């Protein structure tokens, strides 16, 4: 029997996944799968996002883009803290970059990814104390809601101190952030304090 820890074996299985090879080759990007699995069983904070973007696909490391810079600012974390897999698990709704459509729009995360892997990954993370849900796809999966992002994020205080729904940190949401100043004034200070407590 292998002495490799079960979470490492699971991460290796995910990295070897090629379920969506035909799907991705048919996109405007015409790319091959490159699953980005970033978790260890000791993690205390779960960051549940949407799917890797093109830069993450190229780097093989989650949130290595402007969205990641904004997310780290929201959380109050330095790079080395954010990428400490012993404390933070980054589990998007799809582990691969889904590609672009013919109009250069982001394609949604394929459902087959979550259906195949998420139950196993979450079961392998028994020490999670804080779930940070980034974007509508994560809200729907983890909260079972059909409400829009603004409604879900506005109700953040109703989730308790173990769950924080956030908008996606993409530059596309800069206008949303300007229109919803309460997010920065009310939610982020509480989130940063909670992250600090769990990281200690």
Residue pairs with C-beta under 8 A, 6 or more apart in sequence:
2 9
4 12
5 41
6 41
6 124
7 39
7 40
7 41
7 124
7 125
8 40
10 37
10 120
10 121
10 124
11 37
11 38
11 39
12 37
14 35
14 37
14 95
14 117
14 121
15 35
15 37
16 35
17 33
17 35
17 95
17 96
17 116
17 117
18 33
19 33
19 112
19 113
19 116
20 33
20 96
20 110
20 112
20 113
21 32
21 33
23 110
24 30
24 31
24 32
24 33
24 96
24 97
24 98
24 99
25 31
25 32
27 98
27 99
27 100
27 101
27 107
28 99
28 100
28 101
28 102
28 104
29 54
29 97
29 99
29 100
30 99
31 57
31 97
31 99
33 96
34 52
34 57
34 60
34 96
34 97
35 95
35 96
36 52
36 56
36 57
36 60
36 61
36 62
36 92
36 95
36 96
37 95
38 61
38 62
38 85
38 89
38 90
38 91
39 85
39 89
39 90
39 91
39 121
39 124
39 125
40 85
40 86
40 89
41 124
41 125
41 126
41 127
42 86
42 87
42 127
43 85
43 86
43 87
43 88
43 89
43 125
43 127
43 128
44 87
44 88
44 127
44 128
44 129
44 130
44 198
44 199
45 87
45 88
45 89
45 128
45 129
45 130
45 131
45 132
45 195
45 198
45 199
46 89
46 91
46 122
46 125
46 128
46 130
46 131
46 132
47 71
47 88
47 89
47 90
47 91
47 132
47 134
48 91
48 92
48 93
48 131
48 132
48 133
48 134
48 138
48 141
48 142
49 62
49 63
49 90
49 91
49 92
49 93
49 134
49 135
49 138
49 168
50 92
50 93
50 94
50 109
50 134
50 135
50 137
50 138
50 168
51 92
51 93
51 94
51 95
51 96
51 97
51 98
51 108
51 109
51 137
52 62
52 92
52 94
52 95
52 96
52 97
53 65
53 67
53 97
53 106
54 97
54 100
55 64
55 65
56 62
56 63
56 64
56 65
56 97
57 96
57 97
61 83
62 68
62 90
62 92
63 71
63 72
63 82
63 90
66 170
66 171
67 168
67 169
67 170
67 171
68 82
68 169
70 169
71 134
71 166
71 169
72 78
72 79
72 82
74 166
74 169
74 188
74 191
74 192
75 82
75 132
75 191
75 192
75 195
76 191
76 192
76 195
76 196
77 195
77 199
81 87
81 88
81 199
82 88
87 199
89 121
89 125
89 128
91 118
91 121
91 122
91 125
92 109
92 138
93 109
93 113
93 114
93 118
93 137
93 138
93 141
94 109
94 110
94 113
94 114
95 113
95 117
96 113
98 106
98 107
98 108
98 109
98 110
99 107
100 106
100 107
101 107
108 137
109 137
114 141
118 141
129 162
129 198
130 161
130 162
130 163
130 164
130 194
130 195
130 198
131 142
131 162
131 163
131 164
132 164
132 166
132 191
133 139
133 142
133 143
133 163
133 164
133 165
133 166
134 166
134 167
134 168
134 169
135 149
135 166
135 167
135 168
136 148
136 149
136 152
136 168
138 165
139 145
139 147
139 149
139 152
139 165
140 146
142 163
143 152
143 159
143 163
143 165
145 152
149 165
149 167
149 168
150 167
150 176
150 180
152 165
153 165
153 166
153 167
153 180
153 183
153 187
154 180
154 182
155 165
156 164
156 165
156 187
159 165
161 190
161 194
164 187
164 191
164 194
166 187
166 191
167 173
167 176
167 177
167 183
177 183
177 184
